[in-house]
Amino acid sequence: MNFLLAGIILLFLFGTILLGAWLLAKEDYFFSFSQQGAVKVVMRGDEASYYFGSISGFRIHPRTGAILSIADFEQLSDIDKKEWKTHPSVGPFRFVGIGAVFITPIWRILEYDFHWLKLVMPQGQTSYQMIARDEKSKVIFHRYPYPVMVGAAETGGDDKTTPEKKEVEGLPLDIELLATIELVNASKALFGSLPSGNWLTQVVNRVVTRTRHYVGNKGYMDVISEKEAGDKSAISAYIRDLNEGDDGIITLYGVKIVSIDILKIDIAGSRKEAIQAASTAEYEARRAAEALKVRTDGEAYQVERMGEARSKALTAVARGELDQIKALNAANDNARAIRVSGNLGDGNLNTLALGGNPSLLLGQTVPAPDKPKTEDQRDKNRRQGDKNK
C-alpha cells in the first residue's frame, strides 16, 4: 500500500512539473516549445547559444543553425552525426513538445523585428490584398511564401543581352509576386544583416531590383504572357539566379528562392484602361502580322516543294519512257536472234539463246554460212539459167 501511494505521489509530482514547464514554455520562460516548420535560437547575452526546432525531413545543427536534409545527414561521418544530434533540451520535457530548457535571465529566446507583406482578404471582398506588417517574431520559418510588391516597373528599354536596341515602351506596371523562400542557415539569416532578422528586407530589395531590370527589357504583352507560365516562366528563372554566387543570397543571408509566381499585373496610373486597350490592339496587330508572314513563307515553301516534286515526276516519266524503248529494242533483237525448229528431225536446226551465243540443239552441228558469191559466179549462174530455158 505504501508503494502504491508513493507511486501515485511521484506521478502527481512529475505531472505537476510537466504542466508547470508547459505553462512556462508558453511564455518562453525557462522553457520553450519547438514550433513545427520553424527554428528558434537561444541567446546568451548578444551571442547565439544554440538553435532548435522541428522540421520534417530535415535536421538543424544546434550550434551553427545550418539545416540539412535527412538524406544528406546520412552521408556524414559518425563523428559529424553525433555533433548534429546534440540536442539542448532535457529528455522528459520533449514529451510535451518542449524543445529547449534554459535559465532566465542569462539565456533568452531571440525576438526580432520582422517586416513583411501579408495576403489578406478583407471581409466582403473576393480578392486578396497585400498588407504591410511589422511584427515581433521569435521564429524563422523553414519554408514560406512571401508576397513581393514591385511598383511602377516600366516596360521597354534597351535589351542588355543583345546588341540590338528596342524601342522604349515605357508602360508603368504594378506587379505582385509570390516568392517561396527556404531557410538554409538560420545563423546567416538572423545575423547576416543588421539589424538582426532583417534578411527578408534584403532579399525583397534584390527581387524588386531584378524584376525591374527584367521588365525594362520586355514589352507589356510579353510580361503579361508570362503570368500563365507560373514558376516555369522566364522571369522566375531570372530572379532565382539571385541564389547563386559569392554575393548570392544563399551565401549572404542563408536562404534561397525556391519559386516565383506572378499573382497580378496592373498598369499603374489613371490611364490604365486606355493604355491596356491600346497595348492589346498593338499586340494583336503584331501577332497577326507574324501569322501572315508565317503563312506567306509557308505558301512559298509549298510552291517550291511542288515545283521540285513536278520536276522529279517529269524526270521519272522521261526515264521510264527511255527504259521502255530500250526494252522493246532489246526484245526485237532477241526475237530476231531466235530460231526454233518445229521439227526435231531436221539436222540443220539450231537455237540461239536470248542475248547469248548459238548453242547446239540435240547434238546437231551448225552448218557454216554460205560464202558471198563473186561477180563471175553470178554471171556463170545466169548463163546456166539461160541454157536451161
MARRO-107856 format. One record per residue (C-alpha): x, y, z. Coordinates in steps of 0.25 Angstrom, whole numbers, padded with zeros to 4 digits, always signed. Layout:
MARRO-107856
XYZ ...
//
This chain:
MARRO-107856
+0000+0000+0000 +0011+0009+0003 +0018+0006-0010 +0005+0009-0018 +0003+0023-0010 +0018+0026-0013 +0016+0023-0028 +0003+0032-0028 +0011+0043-0021 +0022+0042-0031 +0013+0042-0043 +0006+0054-0038 +0019+0062-0035 +0024+0058-0049 +0011+0063-0056 +0011+0076-0048 +0025+0078-0053 +0022+0076-0067 +0009+0084-0066 +0017+0096-0060 +0028+0094-0071 +0017+0094-0081 +0011+0107-0076 +0025+0114-0074 +0028+0110-0089 +0016+0117-0094 +0023+0130-0089 +0037+0125-0093 +0041+0126-0078 +0051+0115-0074 +0045+0106-0085 +0042+0108-0100 +0033+0100-0109 +0038+0095-0123 +0030+0100-0134 +0027+0091-0146 +0034+0096-0158 +0041+0107-0151 +0054+0110-0144 +0057+0117-0131 +0070+0122-0125 +0074+0123-0110 +0083+0135-0107 +0093+0137-0096 +0095+0151-0096 +0097+0156-0110 +0102+0143-0115 +0094+0131-0120 +0096+0119-0111 +0088+0108-0119 +0077+0106-0129 +0066+0097-0129 +0053+0094-0136 +0045+0083-0143 +0045+0082-0158 +0040+0069-0164 +0051+0062-0173 +0062+0072-0168 +0072+0073-0157 +0076+0086-0150 +0091+0088-0145 +0089+0092-0131 +0102+0101-0131 +0103+0107-0145 +0088+0107-0149 +0091+0100-0162 +0079+0092-0168 +0082+0078-0175 +0072+0068-0181 +0072+0054-0175 +0077+0048-0188 +0090+0058-0187 +0091+0055-0172 +0092+0040-0174 +0105+0043-0183 +0112+0049-0171 +0123+0042-0163 +0119+0037-0149 +0126+0048-0142 +0119+0058-0150 +0106+0051-0148 +0108+0052-0133 +0110+0067-0133 +0097+0069-0141 +0089+0060-0132 +0093+0068-0119 +0080+0074-0114 +0079+0085-0104 +0066+0080-0097 +0065+0071-0086 +0059+0057-0090 +0046+0057-0081 +0041+0070-0086 +0041+0066-0100 +0028+0058-0098 +0020+0071-0097 +0027+0078-0109 +0038+0086-0101 +0050+0088-0109 +0059+0096-0100 +0062+0097-0085 +0070+0109-0081 +0072+0119-0069 +0066+0132-0069 +0070+0143-0070 +0084+0138-0074 +0078+0131-0086 +0066+0136-0094 +0059+0133-0107 +0063+0143-0118 +0052+0153-0122 +0054+0162-0134 +0046+0172-0143 +0040+0165-0155 +0035+0174-0167 +0027+0167-0178 +0015+0167-0186 +0003+0158-0183 -0008+0154-0193 -0021+0158-0186 -0035+0156-0192 -0044+0167-0186 -0058+0164-0181 -0068+0165-0193 -0056+0165-0203 -0053+0154-0214 -0039+0157-0216 -0026+0157-0207 -0019+0170-0203 -0005+0172-0198 -0004+0178-0185 +0009+0182-0179 +0012+0176-0165 +0023+0180-0155 +0023+0169-0144 +0031+0163-0133 +0036+0149-0136 +0043+0138-0129 +0043+0128-0140 +0048+0128-0154 +0041+0118-0164 +0048+0107-0171 +0039+0110-0184 +0029+0121-0186 +0022+0128-0198 +0025+0143-0196 +0018+0153-0205 +0026+0164-0212 +0021+0177-0218 +0028+0183-0230 +0022+0197-0232 +0023+0205-0246 +0033+0196-0253 +0034+0202-0267 +0034+0193-0279 +0043+0194-0291 +0057+0200-0292 +0070+0194-0297 +0072+0179-0296 +0085+0177-0289 +0087+0163-0294 +0087+0166-0309 +0094+0177-0317 +0080+0181-0323 +0073+0193-0317 +0058+0192-0314 +0048+0204-0315 +0045+0209-0301 +0030+0206-0298 +0030+0212-0284 +0018+0206-0278 +0018+0206-0263 +0013+0193-0257 +0010+0189-0243 +0014+0175-0241 +0010+0166-0229 +0019+0153-0228 +0019+0142-0218 +0033+0137-0214 +0035+0124-0207 +0047+0125-0199 +0054+0113-0192 +0063+0114-0180 +0077+0108-0182 +0085+0114-0170 +0078+0121-0158 +0090+0127-0153 +0093+0135-0166 +0078+0139-0168 +0077+0144-0154 +0091+0150-0152 +0096+0152-0166 +0090+0166-0167 +0087+0178-0158 +0078+0179-0150 +0076+0164-0147 +0066+0157-0155 +0066+0167-0166 +0068+0156-0176 +0055+0157-0183 +0056+0172-0186 +0070+0170-0192 +0064+0159-0201 +0052+0166-0205 +0060+0178-0209 +0068+0169-0218 +0056+0163-0224 +0050+0176-0227 +0062+0181-0234 +0063+0169-0242 +0049+0169-0246 +0050+0184-0251 +0062+0180-0259 +0055+0169-0266 +0042+0177-0269 +0051+0188-0274 +0055+0179-0286 +0041+0174-0289 +0028+0179-0295 +0015+0179-0287 +0009+0167-0294 +0022+0159-0293 +0021+0161-0278 +0006+0158-0277 +0008+0145-0285 +0018+0140-0274 +0007+0140-0263 +0001+0127-0269 +0014+0120-0268 +0015+0121-0253 +0028+0116-0247 +0033+0112-0261 +0033+0126-0266 +0046+0133-0271 +0045+0143-0260 +0044+0133-0249 +0057+0127-0254 +0063+0141-0256 +0060+0144-0241 +0065+0131-0236 +0078+0134-0241 +0080+0142-0229 +0082+0130-0221 +0096+0127-0227 +0110+0133-0226 +0119+0138-0215 +0109+0150-0214 +0097+0141-0215 +0086+0141-0204 +0090+0127-0200 +0104+0132-0197 +0100+0145-0191 +0086+0142-0184 +0085+0127-0182 +0073+0126-0191 +0069+0122-0205 +0057+0125-0214 +0050+0113-0218 +0040+0118-0227 +0034+0131-0232 +0019+0133-0237 +0013+0145-0243 +0000+0148-0235 -0005+0160-0242 +0000+0171-0253 -0007+0184-0254 -0004+0197-0262 +0000+0207-0252 -0007+0221-0252 -0020+0227-0256 -0019+0223-0271 -0019+0208-0268 -0031+0204-0277 -0028+0213-0289 -0013+0208-0289 -0017+0194-0287 -0027+0194-0299 -0016+0201-0308 -0006+0191-0304 -0015+0179-0306 -0018+0184-0320 -0004+0187-0323 +0000+0173-0319 -0011+0166-0327 -0007+0174-0339 +0007+0169-0337 +0003+0155-0335 -0006+0156-0348 +0006+0161-0356 +0015+0150-0351 +0004+0140-0354 +0003+0146-0368 +0018+0145-0370 +0018+0130-0366 +0006+0127-0375 +0013+0134-0387 +0026+0127-0384 +0019+0114-0383 +0012+0116-0397 +0025+0120-0403 +0031+0108-0398 +0019+0099-0402 +0020+0105-0417 +0035+0102-0417 +0033+0088-0412 +0022+0086-0422 +0032+0091-0433 +0042+0081-0428 +0032+0070-0428 +0027+0073-0442 +0041+0073-0447 +0045+0060-0441 +0032+0054-0447 +0035+0059-0461 +0049+0053-0460 +0043+0040-0455 +0034+0039-0467 +0045+0042-0477 +0054+0032-0471 +0042+0022-0471 +0039+0024-0486 +0054+0023-0489 +0055+0010-0482 +0042+0005-0489 +0049+0008-0503 +0062+0001-0499 +0054-0011-0494 +0046-0012-0507 +0059-0011-0516 +0065-0022-0507 +0053-0031-0509 +0053-0029-0524 +0067-0032-0525 +0066-0045-0517 +0053-0049-0525 +0061-0048-0538 +0072-0056-0532 +0063-0068-0528 +0062-0079-0538 +0053-0090-0532 +0051-0103-0540 +0037-0109-0541 +0043-0122-0546 +0053-0129-0537 +0057-0138-0549 +0063-0126-0557 +0078-0127-0555 +0081-0113-0559 +0072-0107-0548 +0079-0099-0537 +0075-0090-0525 +0081-0077-0521 +0078-0073-0507 +0073-0059-0503 +0085-0049-0504 +0094-0061-0504 +0103-0069-0514 +0098-0080-0522 +0097-0094-0515 +0095-0107-0521 +0081-0114-0521 +0081-0129-0519 +0095-0131-0522 +0094-0125-0537 +0104-0117-0543 +0102-0103-0548 +0105-0102-0563 +0115-0092-0568 +0108-0080-0574 +0109-0078-0589 +0121-0070-0594 +0118-0058-0602 +0117-0060-0617 +0127-0053-0627 +0123-0045-0640 +0128-0057-0649 +0120-0067-0641 +0107-0059-0643 +0110-0058-0658 +0112-0073-0659 +0099-0075-0651 +0091-0066-0661 +0097-0073-0673 +0094-0087-0667 +0080-0082-0665 +0078-0077-0680 +0082-0091-0685 +0072-0098-0676 +0061-0090-0682 
//
